[in-house]
Amino acid sequence: MTTGNGQRARFSVSYSGKIVKVIQELRFEAFLKGQQSRFDAAWDAIMERLQADPWAFGEVIQPYPHLKMKEHVGSVHPITVVFGIHEELPMVVISKVHFAIFS
């Protein structure tokens, strides 16, 4: 997707208050495990990829034609996100966030 001047459009990324709470809890869990900087770096990388080119991040897991969205799953260790990408608008919606550190 490009803007009128040929530059790539940035996608807006949104998520509910429930997901904000999950992210805060997972970040605290990472802190307790001594992995907060790793968590933060992974989250920043995920957000950059979702804003820049979400179609190139992760795998399609479910189409929702009535919403004009496709659900994807993508991961930057140690975080995995489930997100929908609108097929016509530069819009991404995060629906799930998972955190896994293996000792």
N, C-alpha and C positions, 0 to 999 in steps of 0.2 A: 504494500500500500504506500503510495507516495502523496505528497502534498501538491498543491498547484504549481510550485516552483521546482518540482522534481526531487525534492528531498524526501527521505523516508519519514513517514508520520510516526510519532511516538504514540504508543498505546497507553491508554489510561488503565491503571490497575486498581481494582476495588475489592474490598472484602468486608464482611459484616463485623459488628462489634464482638460477636462470639469468636470469630477468627482472631481478632485483635487479642482477646483474652487468652486464647490457645497459644498464640505466638509469645505473649508475655510469660506464660507458664512454662513453655518449652525453653525459652531463653534462660529462665531462672534454673530450670533443670540442668541446662548446659553449664551455667555458672557453678552449680553445686558439684558437677563432674569435672570442673576445671577446663571446660570446653567452650566458654562463652565467646572467645575471639574466633574460634572456628565456626561457631554458629552464626555470629555476626557476618563473617566473610561469606559464608554460604548464602545467607539471606540477601545480602547486598548483590551477590552474583545472580541469584534468582530474579530479584526485582529488575536488575538491568536487562536481563534476557527477556523478561516478560514485557518490558517497556519498549525495547528495541526491535525484537522480532520473535514474538511468541510462537509463530508457526514453525520455527526452526528448533524449538525447545520441547523435548519430551516426545511422547507418543499419543496418538488419538486413541481414546478408550471407548467413547460413546458419542454418536451424533445426536443432536436434538434439533431436528429440522423445524419444528414448530417455533422454536426460540431463535432460529438461525445461529445456533452455536454448536461448537464441537468441544466435548470435554477431553482434556489431555491430562497426562500425569508426567511430571518431570522431576528430576532430582539433581541436586548438587550436594554431595555428601557433607554433612549428615542429615540434610533436610530433603524431604519429598513433598511436593505440592500437587494437588489436584485442582485444575483450573479450566474454565471455559473461555473460549475465544469466539467473539462475535464474528460472523462471516462477512458482514458488511461494514461494521463500524470498528474503529481502532479501540476496542474495549476488551479487557480481560477481567474475569471475576474469579478470585481464588475461593474455593469451597472447602478444602481440607489442607491441613499442614501436619506432617509427621516428622519426628526427630528420632534418630537412632544412632547411638554410639555403641560400638561393640568393643569390649575390652579384650 
